[in-house]
Amino acid sequence: MQNRNSIVKRVAIGAAVVIVLIFGFWIFRGTALTGDILIEAHVQRGTFVAEVYSTGQLQAENATFIEVPSELSSRRINIFEIQVTDLVEEGTVVEEGDFVASLDHSAIEELLNDARDELERSLQALEDARIDTNINMSNLRDGLVNARVAVEERRLVMEQSIYESPAVQRQAQLDYERAERNLTQELSNYSLKERQARHSVERALEEVRRHRESVEDIERLFNALDVRAPKPGMVIYSYDRLGSKIRVGSTVSRWAPRIAELPDLSSMISNTFINESDISRIRPGQKVVVGVDAFPEKRFDGEVVTVANIGQILPNSDARVFEVTIRLFGTDPELRPAMTTSNIITVDRIEDVLYIPLEAVYRTDSTRYVFTRTNQIVRQIIDAGMENSNHVVVRNGLEEGQVVFLNPPSNREELPLLGEEIYKEILQREEKAAKDSLEQNIQEVPQRRGSRDDDGERRRPGGEGRRNPMPQ
């Protein structure tokens, strides 16, 4: 019995040694050919999924915004921005009418005092205009009465002069006519002065109305500086123009009025930014798996909703990115706005294709190739297709199960290069695609006889340059 156990033990040890030797042979069998330790991988067949990864931030798709009082937009209030002096803690649950924020009372109080002073001055100016009008019109009325009396007196003198000499009669008539002209002038002057006085008083009244409305607007604004919740909800701070959250001391204005928001947590979105190198692969309707950093164990399905047409450069970054909005399906009471998300966007899915690790693919200016083994290690040109973060599709050049090496042999430049026919097929396909594109452009845009390059020289058709030759 003891001998039998010993035999079984020796057999097990021997089998383990054989397995280790076989494994070492498969992993490092390139060593015998090149003297290098080469790491192998195999060409696989299956479903290939192309994905784009990004981080984002949760937001409510719909929200009620808490903004500066509408009175701040009045044209009669000469103030364009105001500081936040008090703010409830973010995440506070409020009811309709509850206090949310307070804006700088001191700035508005100073503005209100100035407006009241202006109103007082305009009231005084109105009173002065009325007094001046009464005095001036009284003097004008006295002058008008005197002119009428003078006309009557000259008329009597003229009538009594019929018994006098012709010269005296003529003088009396001239005096009467002069008195009538003076009366006419006084009447005209009175009418003009009366109209002028009325306009002066009306202008003073208009100034009073304007300053009174300004005072009333500022008083309404002053009373609205304590901002209250328009409906129940959870308070989430908004962002200013620089992308920073609104805090005590932040500045808001009629052009950037948002202070906070009350999000609708039943529908959440993730706002993310995609690098310009990947944005051409992103389109609305693509499926997304959304992870939330605060809850690593949770995953949410979603889809791309919008893709920005215009890129932007984020602060402290030189990369150009495009904003993408992802809608999450379903709800979760634990989700909150501003949580960080990890988004996996499925940009394409291909069934039954060959693919290999990206690390196995090497590039020149014109081709891609791998290190593989036939009777010896060679460089094999491949027709590579779609990529994801780990693998690349192989359209031609390799077979399922074939070995490729993840690290290059030390004598790589001496190894034979196979697959020249694949390289030619790629060239023919690309030339045909370029020709088709050119024909389409000619149909859409009137053909020009020629164009000049940057240094002013005319180019000949087909003189744009040629591809680099395939590696030797």
HUPEVEN-V628508 format. One record per residue. SS is DSSP state (alpha for helix, beta for strand, coil for the rest). PSI is psi as a letter, one per 30 degrees, with the letter a starting at -180 (NA if undefined). D_CENTER is the distance of its C-alpha to the mean C-alpha in whole Angstrom. Layout:
((SS:PSI:D_CENTER) (SS:PSI:D_CENTER))
This chain:
((coil:e:82) (alpha:e:81) (alpha:e:81) (alpha:e:79) (alpha:e:76) (alpha:e:76) (alpha:e:76) (alpha:e:73) (alpha:e:71) (alpha:e:72) (alpha:e:71) (alpha:e:68) (alpha:e:67) (alpha:e:68) (alpha:e:66) (alpha:e:63) (alpha:e:64) (alpha:e:64) (alpha:e:60) (alpha:e:59) (alpha:e:61) (alpha:e:59) (alpha:e:56) (alpha:e:56) (alpha:e:58) (alpha:e:55) (alpha:e:52) (alpha:g:54) (coil:f:56) (coil:f:54) (alpha:e:56) (alpha:f:60) (alpha:e:58) (alpha:f:56) (coil:f:57) (coil:l:54) (coil:j:52) (coil:k:50) (coil:k:47) (beta:l:47) (beta:l:45) (beta:k:46) (coil:k:44) (beta:l:43) (beta:k:43) (beta:a:41) (beta:k:37) (beta:k:34) (beta:k:31) (beta:k:28) (beta:l:25) (beta:k:22) (beta:k:21) (beta:l:18) (beta:l:17) (beta:a:15) (beta:k:15) (beta:k:16) (beta:l:15) (beta:k:17) (coil:e:16) (coil:k:17) (beta:l:18) (beta:k:19) (beta:k:17) (beta:j:20) (beta:l:19) (coil:l:21) (coil:k:24) (alpha:f:24) (alpha:f:26) (alpha:f:24) (alpha:g:23) (coil:k:27) (coil:f:27) (coil:f:31) (coil:j:29) (coil:i:28) (coil:k:26) (coil:f:22) (beta:l:21) (beta:k:23) (beta:k:23) (beta:k:24) (beta:f:27) (beta:k:28) (beta:k:26) (coil:l:27) (coil:k:27) (coil:k:24) (coil:f:25) (coil:k:27) (beta:k:29) (beta:l:29) (coil:l:31) (coil:k:30) (coil:f:31) (coil:l:31) (beta:k:30) (beta:e:26) (beta:l:26) (beta:k:27) (beta:l:26) (coil:j:28) (alpha:e:31) (alpha:e:33) (alpha:e:31) (alpha:e:31) (alpha:e:35) (alpha:e:35) (alpha:e:34) (alpha:e:36) (alpha:e:39) (alpha:e:38) (alpha:e:38) (alpha:e:41) (alpha:e:43) (alpha:e:42) (alpha:e:43) (alpha:e:46) (alpha:e:47) (alpha:e:46) (alpha:e:49) (alpha:e:51) (alpha:e:50) (alpha:e:51) (alpha:e:54) (alpha:e:55) (alpha:e:55) (alpha:e:57) (alpha:e:60) (alpha:e:60) (alpha:e:60) (alpha:e:62) (alpha:e:64) (alpha:e:64) (alpha:e:65) (alpha:e:68) (alpha:e:69) (alpha:e:68) (alpha:e:70) (alpha:e:73) (alpha:e:73) (alpha:e:73) (alpha:e:76) (alpha:e:78) (alpha:e:77) (alpha:e:79) (alpha:e:82) (alpha:e:82) (alpha:e:82) (alpha:e:85) (alpha:e:87) (alpha:e:87) (alpha:e:88) (alpha:e:91) (alpha:e:92) (alpha:e:92) (alpha:e:94) (alpha:f:96) (alpha:g:97) (alpha:f:98) (alpha:g:102) (coil:l:101) (coil:l:101) (alpha:e:99) (alpha:e:97) (alpha:e:96) (alpha:e:95) (alpha:e:93) (alpha:e:91) (alpha:e:91) (alpha:e:89) (alpha:e:87) (alpha:e:86) (alpha:e:85) (alpha:e:83) (alpha:e:81) (alpha:e:81) (alpha:e:79) (alpha:e:76) (alpha:e:76) (alpha:e:75) (alpha:e:73) (alpha:e:71) (alpha:e:71) (alpha:e:69) (alpha:e:67) (alpha:e:66) (alpha:e:65) (alpha:e:63) (alpha:e:61) (alpha:e:61) (alpha:e:60) (alpha:e:57) (alpha:e:56) (alpha:e:57) (alpha:e:55) (alpha:e:52) (alpha:e:52) (alpha:e:52) (alpha:e:49) (alpha:e:47) (alpha:e:48) (alpha:e:47) (alpha:e:44) (alpha:e:43) (alpha:e:44) (alpha:e:42) (alpha:e:39) (alpha:e:39) (alpha:e:40) (alpha:e:37) (alpha:e:35) (alpha:e:37) (alpha:e:36) (alpha:e:33) (alpha:e:33) (alpha:e:35) (alpha:e:33) (alpha:e:30) (alpha:e:32) (alpha:f:33) (coil:g:30) (coil:f:28) (beta:j:29) (beta:k:26) (beta:l:28) (coil:k:26) (coil:f:26) (coil:l:27) (coil:l:28) (beta:a:26) (beta:k:25) (beta:k:23) (beta:k:19) (beta:k:18) (coil:l:14) (beta:k:12) (coil:a:12) (coil:f:10) (coil:g:11) (coil:g:10) (coil:k:14) (beta:k:16) (coil:k:17) (coil:l:21) (coil:k:24) (coil:f:24) (coil:l:20) (beta:k:19) (beta:l:18) (beta:l:18) (coil:f:18) (coil:f:14) (coil:i:13) (coil:f:16) (beta:k:15) (beta:e:18) (beta:l:18) (beta:l:18) (beta:j:21) (beta:l:19) (coil:j:21) (coil:f:23) (coil:f:24) (coil:j:21) (beta:k:19) (beta:l:16) (beta:k:15) (beta:k:11) (beta:l:12) (beta:k:11) (beta:k:14) (beta:k:16) (coil:f:16) (coil:f:20) (coil:f:19) (alpha:f:16) (alpha:f:19) (alpha:f:21) (coil:k:18) (coil:l:18) (coil:k:18) (coil:f:21) (coil:k:22) (beta:k:24) (beta:k:22) (beta:k:24) (beta:k:22) (beta:k:24) (beta:k:24) (coil:e:25) (coil:f:26) (beta:i:28) (beta:f:29) (beta:f:32) (beta:k:30) (beta:k:28) (beta:k:26) (beta:l:25) (beta:a:22) (beta:l:21) (beta:k:17) (beta:e:16) (beta:l:13) (beta:k:12) (coil:k:9) (coil:f:11) (coil:k:9) (coil:l:9) (beta:l:8) (beta:j:11) (coil:l:11) (coil:k:13) (coil:h:17) (coil:k:16) (coil:f:17) (coil:k:16) (beta:k:13) (beta:l:11) (beta:k:10) (beta:k:8) (beta:k:11) (beta:k:12) (beta:k:16) (beta:k:18) (beta:k:21) (coil:k:24) (coil:l:27) (coil:l:26) (coil:k:28) (coil:f:28) (coil:f:28) (coil:k:24) (coil:k:22) (coil:k:18) (coil:f:17) (coil:k:20) (beta:k:19) (beta:l:20) (beta:j:21) (beta:k:20) (beta:j:23) (beta:k:22) (beta:j:25) (beta:f:24) (beta:l:28) (beta:k:31) (beta:k:34) (beta:k:38) (beta:i:41) (beta:l:40) (beta:k:41) (beta:l:39) (beta:l:39) (beta:k:38) (alpha:e:35) (alpha:f:38) (alpha:f:40) (coil:k:39) (beta:l:39) (beta:k:38) (coil:a:39) (coil:f:37) (coil:f:39) (coil:l:40) (beta:k:39) (beta:l:42) (beta:l:44) (beta:k:47) (beta:a:49) (beta:k:53) (coil:c:55) (coil:f:59) (coil:l:57) (beta:k:53) (beta:l:52) (beta:k:48) (beta:j:47) (beta:k:45) (beta:l:42) (beta:j:40) (beta:k:37) (beta:b:34) (beta:k:31) (beta:l:30) (coil:a:29) (coil:f:29) (coil:e:32) (beta:l:34) (beta:k:34) (beta:k:36) (beta:j:39) (beta:e:40) (beta:k:44) (coil:f:46) (coil:l:46) (coil:l:48) (coil:k:47) (coil:f:49) (coil:k:49) (beta:k:49) (beta:l:46) (beta:k:46) (coil:f:43) (coil:k:44) (coil:k:46) (coil:l:50) (coil:f:51) (coil:h:53) (alpha:e:50) (alpha:f:50) (alpha:f:54) (coil:k:53) (coil:k:54) (beta:j:51) (beta:l:51) (coil:g:49) (alpha:e:49) (alpha:e:49) (alpha:e:46) (alpha:e:44) (alpha:e:46) (alpha:e:44) (alpha:e:41) (alpha:e:41) (alpha:e:43) (alpha:e:40) (alpha:e:37) (alpha:e:39) (alpha:e:40) (alpha:e:36) (alpha:e:35) (alpha:e:38) (alpha:e:37) (alpha:e:33) (alpha:e:35) (alpha:e:37) (alpha:e:34) (alpha:e:33) (alpha:e:36) (alpha:e:36) (alpha:e:33) (coil:k:33) (coil:k:36) (coil:k:38) (coil:k:38) (coil:f:41) (coil:l:40) (coil:l:37) (beta:k:37) (coil:a:36) (coil:f:34) (coil:g:38) (coil:f:39) (coil:k:41) (beta:k:42) (coil:k:41) (coil:k:43) (coil:k:42) (coil:g:42) (coil:g:42) (coil:f:38) (coil:l:40) (coil:l:41) (coil:l:40) (coil:k:41) (coil:l:44) (coil:l:45) (coil:k:46) (coil:NA:50))
